[in-house]
């Protein structure tokens, strides 16, 4: 008997699970809307960038001095910066009195007791910014923690918003939460633009704007996953990653063009509202509606999808839908507590939390560092955003070939190693270019991990808890991510090595969490809590995921199951693989994915030896395939030894 999940997949395939509707939906909402949402969400980081600054000391004109460095040398004490280099003080000056101004500056001399805090305001380097809240209201030195505290308040806003809107996504629906998310983030950013003079009000507006920072990304992603076939899940997640990255690349260019935080915020905030007015594509998930027993509205959504996919008439109606999905009704859930229903779900939830925490802390520490490194802050920000495009492609290819688990673990291993190298070299100014390149590579690795963890968070939880499950990971990540801005503050104000040391250690912990999560590649999405409790139970630790087996029925183009019943439409597409080449062992190897190395252990050993050699001569070498195929080939001998 088919499971409820099988029944839903069959129904979705009849309405079209990989047609025009899915492609347009992903283009509109998982690329376009996410592009503008990422700009609105991350704009606060560039708006609160802290330009280089020193104390303003009057009197330069009195002595007809035109060399600013000469005047700084006369009026500013020296101090060690975060790289251990001696430079001018940012927040202190020499106490220049009327008696000093009556003498020539060559006669001036100061002791340590003459050092005071800035008395006449500050001078800012306006190469890249004409106006920011920091330059307008002097949020530096004794007020320097204001910027850091705003980032902390933002994270707290994300925390509360994720709890609320993550739960609403599974109870009220994905579509209403998406609408609310757009309205709230827009209102929050617009209010903050007009209230920078009132610090408390500005903080409240910033918190409001961050309440839906996660749900605005989660809602369209989950809808797309639930209306598409399983093979497209990696592609959908990649589309959202590319939309996010495109926004991160456009955002600094807008700031660079305007050089004014007010107009830049206005330009990047308003366009997201347009995505509320596309009624043909702003659908509710029919899968979610079915779990709520709302079959009438589910049929409306199925018809919308089918019409755009070119299917004029569906082979089922509301009554058939209710009959086939009678066992598809949702379990009774108790919010976040349901994620810990049973040992396996609790373990998976804790591991997802740990992975999200590592990714979040590392990712946002890198984002904050990018605009505070030496050089052009906009180009630094764009470079770190641009590297996420190849990361998304690499993550999708690796996750769909080697699995989510191996991809995450390998990316975190690379990030850990590179962070340790950065700790050794980053203080030396001569290594600035190397440090920038290596920091960008760490961002590449963490972006791959973000891709994989995002997929796993969707794939291991049942339909009734899917958005709640994603929310709990981001909740924990936000709680621990609160330390991120303080880590950056330590790095920029005290020692530049601290952020890389923290990121390296957290990535090392993340490796273990990634390895012990269940593999979700080629697995159906669990629908009930019972299915989620068993998810990954029979998986082996030392194995790569196998693609679905090619059956004799598939070879003869008869879409039948082993029991003689008709295969599911989605399964038929997946199993019908063209066979090329000769027969025997070679035919079996050619018809299976290269990673499915158990093929070799099923064959006659003498026949396999020839085919094994022929395969690796005619196929581009792949070290991981080679190692795993060797182990699987000799597995029968080792088992019998």
C-alpha positions in Angstrom: 0.0 0.0 0.0 1.3 3.5 -0.9 2.3 5.8 2.0 0.5 9.2 2.2 3.7 10.7 1.0 3.6 8.5 -2.1 0.0 9.5 -2.7 0.8 13.2 -2.5 3.8 12.8 -4.9 1.6 11.1 -7.4 -1.1 13.8 -7.2 1.5 16.5 -7.5 3.0 14.8 -10.5 -0.4 14.8 -12.2 -0.7 18.6 -11.7 2.9 19.0 -12.8 5.8 19.0 -10.4 8.5 20.3 -12.7 6.8 22.6 -15.2 6.4 26.2 -16.1 4.8 27.1 -12.8 7.7 25.7 -10.7 10.3 27.4 -12.9 8.5 30.8 -12.8 7.8 30.6 -9.1 11.4 29.9 -8.4 12.5 32.8 -10.7 10.0 35.2 -9.1 10.2 34.3 -5.4 13.4 32.2 -4.8 15.5 34.5 -6.9 13.8 37.9 -7.4 12.1 38.4 -4.1 15.1 36.9 -2.2 17.5 39.2 -4.1 15.6 42.3 -2.7 15.0 40.7 0.7 18.7 40.1 1.1 19.5 43.7 0.3 16.9 45.0 2.7 18.1 42.6 5.4 21.9 43.3 5.1 21.6 47.0 4.4 21.9 47.8 8.1 25.5 46.4 8.1 26.7 48.8 5.4 24.6 51.7 6.9 26.5 51.3 10.2 30.0 51.0 8.7 32.5 52.9 10.8 34.9 55.0 8.6 38.4 55.8 9.8 38.4 58.7 12.1 40.6 60.9 14.4 40.0 63.8 16.8 39.5 67.1 15.2 42.0 69.6 16.5 41.6 73.3 15.5 44.5 75.6 14.7 45.9 74.0 11.5 44.9 77.1 9.5 46.6 79.4 12.0 50.0 77.9 11.1 49.3 77.6 7.4 49.9 73.9 7.6 48.5 72.0 4.5 49.9 68.6 5.3 47.3 66.7 7.4 49.8 64.1 8.5 52.1 66.7 9.9 49.3 68.2 11.9 48.3 64.8 13.2 51.9 64.1 14.2 51.8 67.3 16.2 48.4 67.0 17.9 47.6 63.2 18.2 49.3 60.6 20.4 50.4 57.2 19.1 48.9 53.9 20.0 49.1 50.3 18.8 46.3 49.2 16.5 44.7 45.7 16.1 47.5 44.5 13.9 50.2 45.5 16.5 51.2 48.5 14.3 51.9 51.9 15.8 49.4 54.6 14.5 47.6 57.7 15.5 45.1 57.6 18.3 41.4 57.5 17.1 39.8 58.8 20.3 42.5 60.9 22.1 44.5 64.1 21.4 47.0 66.3 23.1 45.6 69.1 25.3 46.5 72.1 23.2 45.9 75.3 25.2 46.0 79.0 24.3 49.6 79.0 25.5 50.6 76.5 22.9 48.9 78.4 20.1 50.9 81.6 21.1 54.1 79.7 20.3 55.4 78.1 17.1 54.5 74.5 16.8 58.2 73.5 16.7 58.4 74.5 20.4 55.5 72.2 21.5 56.2 69.3 23.8 53.7 67.0 25.5 53.8 64.5 28.3 51.4 61.5 28.8 49.5 63.7 31.3 48.6 66.0 28.4 46.6 63.4 26.6 42.8 63.9 26.8 39.7 62.7 25.0 38.6 64.4 21.8 37.3 67.9 22.8 36.3 69.4 19.5 34.6 66.5 17.7 35.9 64.1 15.1 37.3 64.1 11.5 36.1 61.2 9.3 37.6 59.8 6.2 34.8 60.5 3.6 36.4 58.6 0.7 33.5 56.1 0.6 30.8 57.6 2.8 29.4 61.2 2.9 26.8 60.4 5.5 26.0 57.5 7.9 24.4 57.5 11.4 27.8 57.1 12.8 29.3 60.2 11.2 26.2 62.2 11.8 25.9 61.5 15.5 29.4 60.4 16.5 28.7 56.8 17.5 32.4 56.2 18.1 34.9 56.1 21.0 32.8 56.3 24.2 29.7 55.7 22.1 31.4 53.0 20.0 29.4 50.2 21.4 26.2 51.7 20.0 26.9 50.2 16.6 27.8 46.8 18.1 24.7 46.8 20.3 22.4 47.5 17.4 23.7 44.3 15.7 23.0 42.5 19.0 19.5 43.9 19.2 19.0 42.8 15.6 19.9 39.3 16.4 17.5 39.3 19.4 14.8 40.5 17.0 15.6 37.7 14.6 15.3 35.3 17.6 11.9 36.4 18.7 10.7 36.7 15.1 11.8 33.2 14.2 10.0 31.7 17.1 6.8 33.5 16.3 6.8 33.3 12.5 8.3 29.9 12.3 5.4 28.5 14.3 2.9 30.7 12.3 4.2 29.2 9.1 3.1 25.7 10.2 -0.2 26.9 11.7 -1.4 30.0 9.7 0.2 29.0 6.4 3.3 29.8 4.4 1.7 32.5 2.2 0.3 34.8 5.0 3.7 34.6 6.7 5.4 35.6 3.5 3.1 38.7 3.2 3.7 39.6 6.9 7.4 39.2 6.5 7.5 41.7 3.6 5.4 44.3 5.4 7.4 44.1 8.7 10.9 44.3 7.2 9.8 47.2 5.0 8.2 49.2 7.8 11.2 48.5 10.2 13.8 49.8 7.7 11.7 52.9 6.7 11.1 53.9 10.3 14.9 53.5 11.1 15.7 55.9 8.2 13.9 58.8 10.0 14.8 58.1 13.6 18.7 57.9 13.7 18.7 61.0 15.9 16.8 59.1 18.6 18.9 56.1 19.4 16.3 54.2 21.4 13.7 54.6 18.6 16.3 53.7 16.0 17.1 50.5 17.9 13.4 49.5 18.2 12.9 50.1 14.4 16.0 48.0 13.6 14.6 45.2 15.8 11.2 45.3 14.1 12.9 45.2 10.7 14.8 42.0 11.7 11.8 40.1 13.1 11.0 38.4 9.8 14.6 38.2 8.6 14.4 34.4 8.4 10.7 33.7 7.6 10.9 35.9 4.5 13.4 33.4 3.1 11.9 30.2 4.5 8.3 30.6 3.3 8.9 30.7 -0.5 11.6 28.0 -0.2 9.3 25.6 1.6 6.4 26.2 -0.8 8.7 25.5 -3.8 10.1 22.3 -2.2 6.5 21.1 -1.5 5.3 21.5 -5.0 8.3 20.1 -6.8 9.7 16.6 -7.3 12.5 15.5 -5.0 15.3 15.7 -7.6 14.8 19.5 -7.9 15.2 20.2 -4.2 19.0 20.9 -4.6 18.3 23.2 -7.6 15.6 25.1 -5.7 17.9 25.8 -2.8 20.7 26.8 -5.2 18.3 29.3 -6.9 17.7 31.0 -3.5 21.4 31.1 -2.8 22.0 32.8 -6.1 19.2 35.3 -5.4 20.7 36.0 -2.0 24.2 36.4 -3.5 22.9 38.7 -6.3 21.4 41.0 -3.7 24.7 41.0 -1.7 26.6 42.1 -4.9 24.1 44.8 -5.9 23.8 46.2 -2.3 27.4 47.6 -1.9 27.2 49.1 -5.4 24.1 51.1 -4.4 25.8 52.4 -1.3 28.9 53.2 -3.3 26.9 55.1 -5.9 24.9 57.2 -3.4 27.6 57.4 -0.5 24.6 58.2 1.6 23.0 55.7 3.9 19.5 57.3 3.8 19.0 57.1 0.1 20.7 53.7 -0.2 18.3 52.3 2.4 15.3 53.7 0.5 16.4 52.3 -2.8 17.1 48.8 -1.6 14.0 48.5 0.7 11.0 49.5 -1.4 11.1 47.0 -4.3 10.4 44.0 -2.2 6.8 45.3 -1.7 6.1 44.6 -5.4 6.2 40.8 -4.8 3.0 41.0 -2.8 1.0 41.8 -6.0 1.6 38.7 -8.1 -1.7 36.8 -7.4 -1.2 34.2 -10.1 1.9 32.8 -8.4 1.6 33.7 -4.7 0.1 30.4 -3.8 -0.3 28.5 -0.6 1.4 25.1 -0.4 -1.2 22.4 -1.4 0.7 19.9 0.7 0.3 22.1 3.8 -3.4 22.6 3.0 -3.9 18.8 2.7 -2.3 18.2 6.1 -4.8 20.7 7.5 -7.7 18.9 5.8 -8.5 21.9 3.6 -9.0 19.9 0.4 -11.2 22.5 -1.3 -8.5 25.1 -1.1 -5.8 22.5 -2.0 -7.7 21.8 -5.2 -7.7 25.5 -6.0 -3.9 25.6 -5.7 -3.5 22.4 -7.7 -5.7 23.9 -10.5 -3.5 27.1 -10.5 -0.4 25.0 -10.9 -1.9 22.7 -13.5 -3.2 25.5 -15.7 0.1 27.3 -15.9 1.8 23.9 -16.5 -0.5 23.4 -19.6 -2.7 20.7 -18.0 -6.3 21.6 -18.8 -8.1 19.0 -16.7 -6.9 17.2 -13.6 -7.6 13.5 -13.2 -8.9 14.0 -9.7 -11.4 16.3 -7.8 -11.9 17.3 -4.2 -13.5 14.0 -3.3 -10.8 11.9 -4.8 -8.2 14.1 -3.2 -9.8 13.7 0.2 -10.0 9.9 -0.3 -6.4 9.5 -1.4 -5.0 11.8 1.3 -7.2 10.5 4.1 -4.1 9.4 6.0 -2.3 12.6 5.1 -3.8 14.7 7.9 -1.3 16.3 10.2 -0.3 15.0 13.6 -1.1 17.0 16.7 1.9 19.2 17.3 3.0 21.1 20.3 5.2 23.8 18.7 9.0 23.4 19.3 8.4 20.6 21.8 7.3 18.3 19.0 10.8 18.5 17.5 12.1 16.5 20.5 9.5 13.7 20.2 11.6 10.6 20.5 15.4 10.0 20.6 16.1 10.2 16.9 14.2 13.4 16.3 15.7 15.0 19.4 19.2 14.0 18.2 18.7 15.3 14.7 17.3 18.5 16.1 20.3 19.0 18.3 22.7 18.3 15.5 20.9 20.7 13.1 21.0 23.4 15.9 24.7 22.9 16.2 25.3 23.1 12.4 23.2 26.2 12.1 25.0 27.8 15.0 28.5 27.2 13.5 27.3 28.4 10.1 25.6 31.5 11.4 28.4 32.6 13.7 31.1 32.1 11.1 29.0 33.6 8.2 27.9 36.8 9.9 31.3 37.3 11.5 32.8 37.2 8.0 30.1 39.6 6.7 30.8 42.1 9.4 34.6 41.8 8.9 34.3 42.3 5.1 33.2 45.9 5.4 35.7 46.7 8.2 38.8 45.3 6.5 41.4 47.6 4.9 40.7 48.9 1.4 37.4 49.6 -0.3 34.6 48.4 2.0 32.1 48.1 -0.9 34.4 46.0 -3.0 35.4 43.8 0.0 31.7 43.2 0.7 31.0 42.5 -3.0 33.9 40.0 -3.3 32.7 38.0 -0.3 29.2 38.1 -1.8 30.3 37.1 -5.2 32.2 34.0 -4.0 28.8 32.6 -2.9 27.8 32.1 -6.6 30.4 29.4 -7.3 29.8 28.1 -3.7 26.1 27.6 -4.5 26.9 25.7 -7.7 29.6 23.6 -6.0 27.4 23.0 -3.1 24.5 21.8 -5.3 26.7 19.5 -7.4 28.5 18.1 -4.4 25.4 17.7 -2.3 23.6 15.9 -5.2 26.5 13.6 -5.9 28.2 12.9 -2.6 25.3 13.7 -0.3 24.6 16.6 2.2 26.5 15.0 5.0 29.9 14.5 3.3 29.6 17.9 1.6 29.1 19.8 4.9 31.8 17.9 6.7 34.4 18.5 4.0 33.6 22.2 3.7 33.9 22.7 7.4 37.2 20.8 7.4 38.6 23.2 4.8 37.3 26.2 6.7 38.9 25.1 9.9 42.3 24.5 8.3 42.3 27.9 6.5 41.2 29.8 9.7 44.2 28.3 11.5 46.5 29.6 8.7 44.9 33.0 9.0 45.6 33.2 12.7 49.3 32.8 11.9 49.6 35.4 9.1 46.8 38.0 9.5 48.7 40.4 11.7 51.5 41.0 9.2 50.6 43.9 6.8 52.7 42.2 4.1 50.2 39.3 4.0 47.2 41.5 3.5 46.4 40.2 0.0 46.9 36.6 1.1 44.6 37.2 4.1 41.9 38.7 1.9 42.0 35.7 -0.5 42.0 33.1 2.4 39.1 34.9 4.2 37.2 34.8 0.9 37.9 31.1 0.7 36.5 30.6 4.2 33.4 32.4 3.1 33.2 30.0 0.1 33.4 27.0 2.4 30.8 28.3 4.9 28.4 29.2 2.0 28.6 25.6 0.9 27.8 24.4 4.4 24.9 26.9 4.6 23.5 25.4 1.4 23.7 21.8 2.8 22.3 22.6 6.3 19.5 24.6 4.8 18.5 21.5 2.7 18.8 19.1 5.6 16.7 21.3 7.8 13.9 21.0 5.3 14.4 17.3 4.5 14.5 15.7 7.9 11.3 17.2 9.4 7.7 16.2 8.6 5.3 18.5 6.8 3.5 19.6 9.9 6.8 20.7 11.5 8.9 21.7 8.5 9.0 25.5 9.0 9.1 25.1 12.8 12.1 22.8 12.3 13.9 25.3 10.2 13.0 28.0 12.7 14.5 26.2 15.7 17.9 25.9 14.0 17.9 29.6 13.2 16.7 30.4 16.8 19.7 28.6 18.3 22.0 30.1 15.7 20.7 33.6 16.6 21.2 33.0 20.3 24.8 32.0 20.0 25.3 34.3 17.0 24.8 37.3 19.4 28.5 36.9 20.3 29.5 37.5 16.6 29.4 41.3 16.7 31.5 41.3 19.9 34.0 39.0 18.3 34.3 41.4 15.4 34.6 44.3 17.9 37.5 42.5 19.6 39.1 42.0 16.2 38.8 45.6 15.0 39.7 47.2 18.3 42.2 44.9 20.0 43.6 41.9 18.0 42.7 41.0 14.4 43.4 37.3 15.1 40.5 36.8 17.5 37.7 36.4 15.0 39.6 33.8 13.0 40.5 31.8 16.1 36.8 31.7 17.1 35.7 30.8 13.6 38.3 28.0 13.3 37.3 26.4 16.6 33.6 26.6 15.9 34.1 25.1 12.5 36.0 22.2 14.1 33.0 21.5 16.3 30.7 21.7 13.3 32.5 18.9 11.5 31.3 16.4 14.1 27.7 17.6 14.0 27.6 17.4 10.2 29.0 13.8 10.2 26.3 12.5 12.5 23.3 14.0 10.8 21.4 11.5 8.6 21.9 11.6 4.9 18.8 13.1 3.1 19.9 12.7 -0.6 17.5 10.4 -2.6 15.1 10.3 0.5 11.4 11.2 0.3 10.3 14.0 2.6 8.8 12.6 5.8 5.1 13.5 6.1 4.3 12.4 9.7 6.1 12.6 13.0 6.3 8.8 13.0 8.2 8.8 9.7 10.5 11.5 10.9 11.3 9.5 14.1 12.5 6.6 11.8 14.3 8.9 9.4 18.0 7.7 8.8 17.6 4.7 11.2 19.1 2.2 8.8 21.8 4.4 7.3 25.4 3.3 7.6 28.0 5.9 8.8 30.8 4.9 6.3 28.8 5.1 3.1 27.9 7.6 0.4 24.2 7.8 -0.7 23.1 5.5 -3.5 21.0 6.7 -6.4 17.7 4.7 -6.9 18.4 1.3 -8.4 17.9 0.6 -12.1 15.5 -2.4 -12.5 15.0 -4.8 -15.3 11.6 -3.2 -15.8 13.2 0.2 -16.3 15.6 -1.3 -18.9 12.6 -2.7 -20.8 10.7 0.7 -20.5 7.9 -0.9 -18.5 7.0 1.4 -15.6 6.2 -1.3 -13.1 7.1 -1.9 -9.5 8.6 -5.2 -8.3 5.2 -6.3 -7.2 3.7 -5.6 -10.6 1.9 -2.4 -9.7 2.3 0.8 -11.6 5.3 2.9 -10.5 4.7 6.4 -9.3 5.1 9.1 -12.0 8.0 10.7 -10.2 9.7 7.3 -9.7 9.3 6.5 -13.3 11.1 9.6 -14.3 13.9 8.8 -11.9 14.4 5.2 -12.8 14.1 5.3 -16.6 17.9 5.6 -17.4 19.2 5.0 -20.9 21.5 2.0 -21.2 24.5 2.3 -23.5 27.4 0.0 -24.4 27.8 -3.7 -24.2 26.3 -6.2 -21.8 27.4 -7.9 -18.6 29.4 -6.1 -16.0 30.2 -3.1 -18.3 26.5 -2.6 -19.0 25.7 -2.5 -15.3 28.5 -0.1 -14.5 27.4 2.3 -17.4 23.8 2.3 -16.3 24.5 3.2 -12.7 25.8 6.4 -11.2 29.6 6.4 -10.7 29.2 6.7 -6.9 27.1 3.6 -6.7 30.1 1.4 -6.2 28.3 -1.6 -4.7 27.9 -2.6 -8.4 31.4 -4.1 -8.4 30.8 -6.3 -5.4 27.8 -7.9 -7.1 29.7 -9.1 -10.1 31.9 -12.0 -11.0 35.4 -11.0 -9.8 37.3 -11.8 -13.0 34.7 -10.0 -15.1 34.7 -7.1 -12.7 38.5 -6.6 -12.8 38.4 -6.0 -16.5 35.4 -3.6 -16.3 36.8 -1.8 -13.3 40.0 -1.0 -15.2 38.2 0.0 -18.3 35.8 2.2 -16.4 38.6 4.3 -14.8 40.6 4.5 -18.0 37.7 5.9 -20.0 36.2 8.1 -17.2 37.8 11.3 -15.8 39.5 10.3 -12.6 37.7 10.9 -9.3 39.6 10.1 -6.2 36.6 9.7 -3.9 34.9 7.3 -6.4 38.1 5.4 -6.7 38.6 4.9 -2.9 34.9 4.0 -2.3 34.8 1.6 -5.2 37.9 -0.2 -4.0 36.4 -0.6 -0.5 33.1 -1.9 -1.9 34.8 -4.2 -4.3 36.6 -6.0 -1.6 33.8 -5.8 1.0 32.6 -9.4 0.4 36.2 -10.7 1.1 36.6 -8.7 4.2 33.2 -9.8 5.5 34.1 -13.4 5.0 37.6 -13.1 6.5 
